[in-house]
Amino acid sequence: MEKSKHFAYWIKRKTFLILAALMIGMSNGIYNEEKNATNHQTQTEQQDKKD
């Protein structure tokens, strides 16, 4: 009985750890894409002003 509780707890912890890592990775990817889009827009506006 005690081993099954320990195993279930281990599985639960590993599942939450994997989910947290995936969510952090996805949020970093979204942030980088948004940052690149913003930088590109700023550069385009600066080029328009120069012309």
A tleap script that builds the chain and sets N, CA, C and O, in Angstrom:
source leaprc.protein.ff14SB
mol = sequence {
  NMET GLU LYS SER LYS HIE PHE ALA TYR TRP
  ILE LYS ARG LYS THR PHE LEU ILE LEU ALA
  ALA LEU MET ILE GLY MET SER ASN GLY ILE
  TYR ASN GLU GLU LYS ASN ALA THR ASN HIE
  GLN THR GLN THR GLU GLN GLN ASP LYS LYS
  CASP
}
set mol.1.N position { 0.826 -1.188 0.000 }
set mol.1.CA position { 0.000 0.000 0.000 }
set mol.1.C position { 0.872 1.255 0.000 }
set mol.1.O position { 0.610 2.195 -0.750 }
set mol.2.N position { 1.884 1.268 0.823 }
set mol.2.CA position { 2.744 2.441 0.930 }
set mol.2.C position { 3.510 2.687 -0.368 }
set mol.2.O position { 3.713 3.836 -0.760 }
set mol.3.N position { 3.941 1.604 -1.040 }
set mol.3.CA position { 4.679 1.758 -2.290 }
set mol.3.C position { 3.800 2.358 -3.379 }
set mol.3.O position { 4.266 3.181 -4.167 }
set mol.4.N position { 2.544 1.957 -3.430 }
set mol.4.CA position { 1.659 2.487 -4.466 }
set mol.4.C position { 1.395 3.981 -4.243 }
set mol.4.O position { 1.290 4.740 -5.207 }
set mol.5.N position { 1.288 4.407 -2.979 }
set mol.5.CA position { 1.114 5.828 -2.688 }
set mol.5.C position { 2.354 6.603 -3.112 }
set mol.5.O position { 2.260 7.686 -3.690 }
set mol.6.N position { 3.515 6.034 -2.816 }
set mol.6.CA position { 4.769 6.690 -3.174 }
set mol.6.C position { 4.897 6.803 -4.694 }
set mol.6.O position { 5.320 7.838 -5.208 }
set mol.7.N position { 4.536 5.748 -5.403 }
set mol.7.CA position { 4.621 5.740 -6.865 }
set mol.7.C position { 3.633 6.738 -7.469 }
set mol.7.O position { 3.977 7.448 -8.414 }
set mol.8.N position { 2.423 6.798 -6.941 }
set mol.8.CA position { 1.425 7.743 -7.445 }
set mol.8.C position { 1.893 9.181 -7.201 }
set mol.8.O position { 1.708 10.042 -8.062 }
set mol.9.N position { 2.478 9.441 -6.074 }
set mol.9.CA position { 2.996 10.773 -5.762 }
set mol.9.C position { 4.129 11.146 -6.720 }
set mol.9.O position { 4.210 12.282 -7.185 }
set mol.10.N position { 5.011 10.168 -7.011 }
set mol.10.CA position { 6.131 10.380 -7.924 }
set mol.10.C position { 5.620 10.705 -9.327 }
set mol.10.O position { 6.116 11.626 -9.976 }
set mol.11.N position { 4.627 9.946 -9.791 }
set mol.11.CA position { 4.045 10.168 -11.116 }
set mol.11.C position { 3.396 11.551 -11.170 }
set mol.11.O position { 3.548 12.266 -12.160 }
set mol.12.N position { 2.685 11.926 -10.129 }
set mol.12.CA position { 2.018 13.228 -10.070 }
set mol.12.C position { 3.036 14.363 -10.135 }
set mol.12.O position { 2.838 15.335 -10.866 }
set mol.13.N position { 4.110 14.247 -9.386 }
set mol.13.CA position { 5.148 15.281 -9.394 }
set mol.13.C position { 5.810 15.404 -10.754 }
set mol.13.O position { 6.034 16.513 -11.240 }
set mol.14.N position { 6.125 14.274 -11.368 }
set mol.14.CA position { 6.782 14.300 -12.679 }
set mol.14.C position { 5.851 14.878 -13.739 }
set mol.14.O position { 6.304 15.603 -14.625 }
set mol.15.N position { 4.574 14.574 -13.664 }
set mol.15.CA position { 3.599 15.108 -14.617 }
set mol.15.C position { 3.509 16.624 -14.496 }
set mol.15.O position { 3.526 17.328 -15.506 }
set mol.16.N position { 3.414 17.131 -13.269 }
set mol.16.CA position { 3.353 18.572 -13.073 }
set mol.16.C position { 4.646 19.246 -13.521 }
set mol.16.O position { 4.613 20.344 -14.077 }
set mol.17.N position { 5.768 18.604 -13.287 }
set mol.17.CA position { 7.050 19.160 -13.699 }
set mol.17.C position { 7.125 19.278 -15.221 }
set mol.17.O position { 7.558 20.304 -15.746 }
set mol.18.N position { 6.706 18.237 -15.923 }
set mol.18.CA position { 6.713 18.252 -17.388 }
set mol.18.C position { 5.756 19.309 -17.916 }
set mol.18.O position { 6.099 20.045 -18.842 }
set mol.19.N position { 4.566 19.395 -17.342 }
set mol.19.CA position { 3.595 20.403 -17.779 }
set mol.19.C position { 4.127 21.821 -17.545 }
set mol.19.O position { 3.968 22.696 -18.397 }
set mol.20.N position { 4.745 22.039 -16.412 }
set mol.20.CA position { 5.295 23.364 -16.113 }
set mol.20.C position { 6.404 23.717 -17.108 }
set mol.20.O position { 6.473 24.849 -17.586 }
set mol.21.N position { 7.265 22.756 -17.416 }
set mol.21.CA position { 8.339 23.009 -18.377 }
set mol.21.C position { 7.776 23.330 -19.761 }
set mol.21.O position { 8.278 24.223 -20.443 }
set mol.22.N position { 6.746 22.614 -20.173 }
set mol.22.CA position { 6.127 22.884 -21.469 }
set mol.22.C position { 5.497 24.273 -21.509 }
set mol.22.O position { 5.632 24.989 -22.501 }
set mol.23.N position { 4.814 24.653 -20.443 }
set mol.23.CA position { 4.177 25.970 -20.412 }
set mol.23.C position { 5.221 27.084 -20.422 }
set mol.23.O position { 5.028 28.102 -21.085 }
set mol.24.N position { 6.315 26.904 -19.699 }
set mol.24.CA position { 7.381 27.911 -19.698 }
set mol.24.C position { 8.007 28.015 -21.085 }
set mol.24.O position { 8.264 29.116 -21.574 }
set mol.25.N position { 8.249 26.881 -21.713 }
set mol.25.CA position { 8.812 26.892 -23.059 }
set mol.25.C position { 7.900 27.565 -24.062 }
set mol.25.O position { 8.357 28.331 -24.910 }
set mol.26.N position { 6.605 27.279 -23.969 }
set mol.26.CA position { 5.655 27.899 -24.889 }
set mol.26.C position { 5.581 29.408 -24.656 }
set mol.26.O position { 5.527 30.179 -25.614 }
set mol.27.N position { 5.577 29.827 -23.409 }
set mol.27.CA position { 5.489 31.264 -23.130 }
set mol.27.C position { 6.750 31.979 -23.609 }
set mol.27.O position { 6.671 33.106 -24.097 }
set mol.28.N position { 7.910 31.338 -23.476 }
set mol.28.CA position { 9.147 31.945 -23.980 }
set mol.28.C position { 9.102 32.065 -25.499 }
set mol.28.O position { 9.542 33.072 -26.054 }
set mol.29.N position { 8.576 31.053 -26.173 }
set mol.29.CA position { 8.459 31.103 -27.626 }
set mol.29.C position { 7.529 32.210 -28.078 }
set mol.29.O position { 7.830 32.927 -29.032 }
set mol.30.N position { 6.416 32.353 -27.409 }
set mol.30.CA position { 5.468 33.421 -27.754 }
set mol.30.C position { 6.103 34.784 -27.496 }
set mol.30.O position { 5.956 35.702 -28.302 }
set mol.31.N position { 6.799 34.916 -26.386 }
set mol.31.CA position { 7.463 36.190 -26.058 }
set mol.31.C position { 8.494 36.562 -27.114 }
set mol.31.O position { 8.562 37.714 -27.542 }
set mol.32.N position { 9.307 35.574 -27.538 }
set mol.32.CA position { 10.331 35.854 -28.546 }
set mol.32.C position { 9.709 36.254 -29.875 }
set mol.32.O position { 10.197 37.174 -30.531 }
set mol.33.N position { 8.637 35.576 -30.284 }
set mol.33.CA position { 7.969 35.934 -31.534 }
set mol.33.C position { 7.399 37.344 -31.449 }
set mol.33.O position { 7.514 38.126 -32.393 }
set mol.34.N position { 6.792 37.662 -30.325 }
set mol.34.CA position { 6.198 38.992 -30.146 }
set mol.34.C position { 7.286 40.062 -30.134 }
set mol.34.O position { 7.115 41.140 -30.704 }
set mol.35.N position { 8.401 39.756 -29.483 }
set mol.35.CA position { 9.510 40.701 -29.414 }
set mol.35.C position { 10.082 40.948 -30.809 }
set mol.35.O position { 10.383 42.089 -31.160 }
set mol.36.N position { 10.233 39.889 -31.608 }
set mol.36.CA position { 10.751 40.040 -32.964 }
set mol.36.C position { 9.788 40.848 -33.827 }
set mol.36.O position { 10.229 41.679 -34.620 }
set mol.37.N position { 8.505 40.624 -33.691 }
set mol.37.CA position { 7.510 41.368 -34.469 }
set mol.37.C position { 7.549 42.837 -34.096 }
set mol.37.O position { 7.441 43.696 -34.971 }
set mol.38.N position { 7.701 43.143 -32.821 }
set mol.38.CA position { 7.758 44.533 -32.364 }
set mol.38.C position { 9.022 45.214 -32.888 }
set mol.38.O position { 8.967 46.360 -33.334 }
set mol.39.N position { 10.151 44.521 -32.836 }
set mol.39.CA position { 11.407 45.093 -33.329 }
set mol.39.C position { 11.321 45.358 -34.823 }
set mol.39.O position { 11.798 46.389 -35.296 }
set mol.40.N position { 10.735 44.463 -35.553 }
set mol.40.CA position { 10.608 44.621 -37.001 }
set mol.40.C position { 9.725 45.827 -37.324 }
set mol.40.O position { 10.021 46.592 -38.242 }
set mol.41.N position { 8.655 45.988 -36.573 }
set mol.41.CA position { 7.750 47.119 -36.787 }
set mol.41.C position { 8.484 48.435 -36.506 }
set mol.41.O position { 8.325 49.396 -37.258 }
set mol.42.N position { 9.271 48.492 -35.450 }
set mol.42.CA position { 10.012 49.702 -35.091 }
set mol.42.C position { 11.023 50.031 -36.180 }
set mol.42.O position { 11.153 51.190 -36.574 }
set mol.43.N position { 11.743 49.018 -36.672 }
set mol.43.CA position { 12.728 49.260 -37.730 }
set mol.43.C position { 12.049 49.758 -38.997 }
set mol.43.O position { 12.574 50.650 -39.662 }
set mol.44.N position { 10.905 49.207 -39.340 }
set mol.44.CA position { 10.190 49.627 -40.527 }
set mol.44.C position { 9.752 51.082 -40.394 }
set mol.44.O position { 9.872 51.856 -41.343 }
set mol.45.N position { 9.241 51.460 -39.206 }
set mol.45.CA position { 8.823 52.837 -38.989 }
set mol.45.C position { 9.998 53.789 -39.071 }
set mol.45.O position { 9.866 54.892 -39.602 }
set mol.46.N position { 11.147 53.378 -38.553 }
set mol.46.CA position { 12.339 54.234 -38.622 }
set mol.46.C position { 12.803 54.391 -40.064 }
set mol.46.O position { 13.221 55.478 -40.464 }
set mol.47.N position { 12.735 53.323 -40.846 }
set mol.47.CA position { 13.119 53.407 -42.256 }
set mol.47.C position { 12.160 54.312 -43.014 }
set mol.47.O position { 12.595 55.068 -43.882 }
set mol.48.N position { 10.878 54.257 -42.712 }
set mol.48.CA position { 9.890 55.112 -43.364 }
set mol.48.C position { 10.176 56.587 -43.076 }
set mol.48.O position { 10.016 57.433 -43.956 }
set mol.49.N position { 10.594 56.894 -41.863 }
set mol.49.CA position { 10.878 58.275 -41.484 }
set mol.49.C position { 12.125 58.785 -42.204 }
set mol.49.O position { 12.192 59.964 -42.552 }
set mol.50.N position { 13.098 57.929 -42.431 }
set mol.50.CA position { 14.326 58.312 -43.115 }
set mol.50.C position { 14.065 58.629 -44.575 }
set mol.50.O position { 14.694 59.525 -45.140 }
set mol.51.N position { 13.150 57.908 -45.186 }
set mol.51.CA position { 12.881 58.074 -46.629 }
set mol.51.C position { 12.195 59.339 -46.964 }
set mol.51.O position { 11.913 59.598 -48.134 }
savepdb mol mol.pdb
quit
